[in-house]
Amino acid sequence: MKIYGNVVAPENAGYGFVEYENGKITAVEIVEDVRSEADWILPGFIDVHLHGMFDGEASAEKVHLMAQHEPSTGVVRFCPASASEPHENISAFIRRVRELVENPMPGCALIHGSHLEGPFLEYVHRGGMNENYIRKPDPEETAEWLEEGGGTVKIMTIAPELPDADKVIAKLIENGVIASAGHSAMNIEELQHFVEIGGRGICHLYDAHDGREVYNCVVQPSAADAILMDDRLFVELILDGVHVPEMLVRLSIRTAGAKRIIGITDSLLGAGDPYGEYPMLDAGRSFHFKDGVFRLVEDDDVIVGSALTMNVVFYNLCNKFGCNPVESAWMTSGNAARYLGIDSFTGSLQKGLNADIAVLGSDMLTVKKTILNGDVIYGN
């Protein structure tokens, strides 16, 4: 099978074709410059941080709906993210994700594993998290979740400066789980310690992180500055232009480089069709879409998540944040694959890798086809 269009390869882009057979890419050819009227052939998107979309959400009851809907946005693999919730809710979510990882649903995007965003977060930096479920790091609670996940818990976001955070991080690393720092008041020294003991990720930089301080009229470097300069870290950014202002997005990409930034949606139930009022995962609160993001109904000043989908992330990178298609493909697929340790078989258009492909229209936005392991899972 051959697909013709503007092919986005790992290092260049232009008009040509991708050929695949038996689920593997057999040829990638670029024969001329980009054609403005042609479709865009990209590596299928990978989202490592989202809480919901359309009528699906990261709960035991509805996470399967996320897998059903993701192909319509060009996503082939994703990590649904829980929030800070009661222990039993997180346990049920982990068990359900494990079922879906071990028994994938045909015609759906693949769930790579769960991302636990909390509950071991810094209270002041909780953002939209329910304050009733923020708690101190607990190695025993963590061990229980890891056992229930059976290897399918892939990422945990934790505030590294909290008491016993080191013990939790050690347990995560011991079990092959990525330790991600977020919702945190960590300073530069605490960040450096986090990286030295094995931390590898930063949860949505600038959102629920401290900025720069000023002493005696002198601006001081912040943990965010150190994050951008540390090549050992992958950095999530929510790329809707609201969570992170355009100038900071451009600064982050210029400083960290396009091969360390991971574009995420951090989307909630209702993303993709956001006009309505929706219940929060943590129960008792609701949110709605206002001024480009989801906000608490009871307090519009509190942003709780985005209405993004990954095709919009790619579009924004190319059309709002000044990136070229090659850079944008790294930030919507290749870097996430490297972060998760699956880049040996997915995340880029290269001969021998899985035929995981997203085809967008010439507008760089409309999803025309999504292909997973050579099978069309959307747009057939």
PEKAHU-V676841 format. One record per helix or strand of 3 or more residues. SS is the DSSP state (H for helix, E for strand). FROM is the first residue (numbers start at 1). LEN is the number of residues. Records with the same first field share a line. If there is no record, write none. Layout:
SS = FROM-LEN ; FROM-LEN
This chain:
E = 2-7 ; 13-9 ; 24-9 ; 40-4 ; 45-6 ; 75-8 ; 114-4 ; 153-6 ; 178-4 ; 234-5 ; 261-4 ; 277-3 ; 286-5 ; 293-4 ; 303-4 ; 357-4 ; 367-6 ; 375-4
H = 63-11 ; 87-16 ; 123-3 ; 131-3 ; 139-11 ; 165-10 ; 188-9 ; 223-7 ; 246-11 ; 310-10 ; 325-16
